[in-house]
Amino acid sequence: MHWGQDEDRPADQEREVVAFLNRRLGTGPALLWTEGEHPGRNPPDAAPTHGAAHWADTLRHHLGRPVEPAPSRPVRRLAAPEDSSLLLFQHHGGSRVHPTGLGTHQGVRLLPGHWLLLPPGCGCDLQCRPGAEPLALRIPTV
């Protein structure tokens, strides 16, 4: 995310993701990788299932709205209702995300530490490299 000259970048990953969502939720698509998390480095977090539950709880607390994990393995096609955004985080490995419902066929490559926010009603097809571990969350925007 681009932080303006007069804006302080949040100090940790959790705060940065919350600030990103506060500014971008309901819009999109948008891509974020956090400061200090080089896109090619594997984050030290646990497995994606644990990570999805942790992030869902964390974001639910900070955003004050429901946040639910969406199955990302072995599911390769994700959908979000018209009133929900889809948030993807790449834990390990790499994935290519092809958004559906945006009128474009271009894909986005996610590397470890990348977050991708897709707008309400937008889904995606995931092409995960062997060993890739993305997680997905659905966040209502209304």
Protein Blocks (a to p, Z undefined) as FASTA:
>chain_A
ZZdfkbccdfbfklmmmmmmmmmgoiacdddddehiafkbccfbdcfklmmmmmmmmmmm
mnopacddddfbfcfbdcddfkbccddddfbhcdddddehklpabdcdddehiacdddeh
iacdddddehiacddddddfZZ
